[in-house]
């Protein structure tokens, strides 16, 4: 007798990581509901819109998304505080909305709620650029951990390292870098590039989420924390030089032309022990991941 897989509700499904994840969930035959705005750009998931249930959060009360039984909520939606968003809007998107969603999950006895964190929250002090975003991420995690105590819902924090791959937002670092290299822009200005980052390819991140979904009823703790990355960091300058070589670019990279941000996090890498305990580890090498991303961006 086949046991049906868990039903999964995903926020941020039209975004970078979310769209890759929804494709994987659908391929696995799992029932999927996506939460989005009626105005969301659905190009990344256009081929899936007939295969998933859709709830537009600005068109119907959030509670109606739970009319169908949900086993797992994966919260990926976020606000970076760009595009003229105010601190209040960032706080509502990153604290208010997921708190309302988590409370509904608790009320409906949803077994598992996964929230997505960023390696930037490891910094002792948020930088000027990412301040509201980082602070809001920390605040929701602390609030949610208290909220689920004594409930049937497991709250798990999934902290992603520097994710890259096809379909990423154009304003982010890796797409901006590769776009300049592929266009052979005359120059590209950077900091000295000494900050070390754990660059992890998006397919590996998706497989980490799939591992957590498959084992959501057997996670080791009610307030779990899983770091997702390769477990190895490389200097930013090394990443840039490999991307430059693989793209065959003539762009001159000017290391040191820009200063570090205030409170720059100089070293970050995932402690993957908890994920490895579940049987997951990153498998895509840096060169392979860069090559796949570059090929997806070529004209």
N, C-alpha and C positions, 0 to 999 in steps of 0.2 A: 504494500500500500504506500503510495507516494504521499509524503507529508508536505503540505504547501509551504513555500518559503515565507519569510516575514514580509508584511506590508510596510513600506517605507515612505515617509513624508520628507521631502527635501525642500529646504529654502535655499535661495541662491542658485537654483537649478539652471538659470539662463546665463550664469557667469562662467568663468574659466574652469575652475575645478569642478563646480557643480554640474556643468554640461557633460564633462567627461564621465563623471560619476553616474549620472542618470543613464547615459548610454550603457554603462557596464551593468547597472541594475536591471535594465530592460533586457539586455542580452542574457542575463542570468534567469530571466523569466519571473522576476519578482513584481508584485503589484506596487506601482509607484504613483504617488501624488506629488505634484509640485505646487509650491506656493509662489506666486509672482504678482506683480502689478499688471493691470490691464494694459499699461503702456510699455511693458518690458520688451526689450529687443530679444526676440526668440530665434534669431538666426542660427545660433549654435545648436539648438534642439529642434529645428524645424521638421526634421524627419521623424521626430518622436511624438509630436503633438497628438496624434491619433492613438498612441500606445499608452499614454499616461492620463491619469485624472488631473485636472487643473483647477486650482482655486485661486481666483484673483482677490487679493487681500483688500483692495480698494473698492470691490464691488459687492462683497458679501461679508457678514460677520465672521471673524476668525474661527469662532467656535463651530461653525458649520463645516469646517474642514475635517472635523472629527466625527462626522456622522457615520463614516465607515470606520471599522476597527483599524487602528494603527499600532504596529508593533515597535517601530523604530522611527524616531525623529532625528534627522541630520540637519543641523543648522549651519549653513554656509554663508548665508547672506550677510553682507557687512557694508558699512560706509567708511570710506577712507577720509572723509572730510574734504573732498575735492569738489570741483564744479560749483563753487559758491555755497556749499552747505554750511549752515551755522553749527556752532557747538551743540545747540539744543537739538538740531536734527540728527547729528551724529550720535548723541546720547540716546535719543529715542530709537534710532535704527539699531544700535549696538547693545543697548541695555533694556529700554522699554519694550520694544517688540519681542525680543527673545524671552523676556520675563513673562509677558502675556502668553506666549506660545508654550513655555515650560509649565505655567500654571494650568493651562488647558490639558497638557499631557498628563500632569499629575492627577487632575480631576477625572480623567478618562482611564487612569491606571495603565498608561502606556509604559511598557517595560523599560525602554531605553531611550535616553535623550543624549545625543552627541552634539557638542558645540565645537566650533572650529576656532582655534587660537592661533596666534602668530609668534614667531621667534622674537619679534621686536619687544614683546612683553618681558623678555629676560633682562632687558636693560634696567639698571637701577633707577634711571631717571629718563622719562620720555623726551625725545628730541623735540625741538620747536616744530618741525615739519609734521611729525606723527603724534604729537601730544594728545589731542582729544581721542584719536583712534585707539592708541595704546591704553590710555587710562580707562576708556569705556570697556575694552576687552577684559581688563583686570577686574573692573567693578562687577561686570556680569558674572564672571566665574565665581567670585567670592559670594555674591548674592545668591546665585543658583545653588551653590554647595549647601548653604544654610536652608534654602527653600525645600530641597528634596529630603531632608532628614525626616525619618519616620514615615516616609511614603513608600509606595511600591515602584517608584520610578528611579532607575539608576541614571545618575548624571555623570557623563564622561567628557573630559576636556581633551581634545585632540590638537596638539600643538605642532603646526607645520613649520618646517624650515623653509628655505628659499625655493619655492616651487616654480618650475619653468616648463614650457612646452608649447605646442600649437594652440592657437585660439586665445592666447592671453590678451589682456587689455593693452591697447596700444601705448598708454601712458606709462606703463611699468618699465622697469629697468631693462630686462632682457629683450623684450620686443623693440624697445627704442634703440638699444645697442645693435641688434642684428639688422634692423631696418637701415641704420646708418652704414653698417658694413656692406650690406648687399647693394646699397646705392652708391658705394664708394664715395661717401661724403669726404670732403677734403680733410676734416679733422673731427675728432670726438674728444671732448674734454671730460676728465675724470679726476677724482681725488688721487692721492698716491697709490691707492689700491692695496693697502696693507691689511685692511679688515678681512677676516676670514669668515666664509659662509659655507653652509652645508647646502649645496645645490642639489635638489632632488627632482627627478623628472615626474611629470604629472601622472603617467601610467602607474608608477610605483605608489604614489599617493592614493590613487583610486583603489589599488589593490589592498592598501592598508585599511581603507574604509570598508571594503568588501569583507575583509577578514574580521573586522569588528562587528559588522552586521551579522555575519554567519555565527559568531560566537557571543551575540549580545546577551544571551541568558546566562552565560557562564563566565562573565568578566570577574576578575579577582577582587574588585572593590566597588563599593557603591559610589564612591567619589573618585573615580579612576582618572588617571592622567597618563596619556600616551604621547610620546614624542615621535614624529615621523620625519625621517631624513635618511641620508645614507650612513650616518654615523661618522662621517669624515668631512672635515672642512678644508677648503682651499682658499688661498688669498684671492681677493677679487681680481687682482692683476693677472693671476694665472688663468682664471676663468675667461677673462677678456682676451688674453693672448691666444687661448685655444679657439675661442669663437672667431677671432680674426683670421687665424690660419685656416680653419675649416671652411669659412666663408670665402676664402681666397680674395680678401679685401685689400684695397690699396689705401684705405683710410689711415691717416696718421693719428694714433691714440696719444693724447697729451696727458700722461699721468702727472698729477700734482697741479694741474691747472685750476682745480677746484679745491676748496677747503673741506675738511670733514664737517659733518653736521655737528651741532652741539650735542653733547652726550652720545656721540657715535658709539654703537656697540661694536667693539673691535674683534670679538670672537664669538661664534655661535656654531654649535653642532648638536645634533640630536643624540640623546642617550636612548638608544633603540632597544635596550634590554627588555622592556615590557612588551614591545611589539614582537621581538624575537621569541619571547616566551609563548606567544600565540601562534608562532610558525611563520611570521612574516619577516622579510628583509628586502631591502631595495636591490633590484637586479639590473637596472639600466645604467651603464657606465656614462661618465661625463661626455666623452666623445660621441657615443651613440645617441644620447639625448640631444646634444647640440646638433648633430647631423640631422636628426628627425625634425627638429624645430626649424633649422635653416631650410630644409627642403620644403616644409609646409609654407614658408614665407617667400620662396622664390616666385617671381612672376610667371 
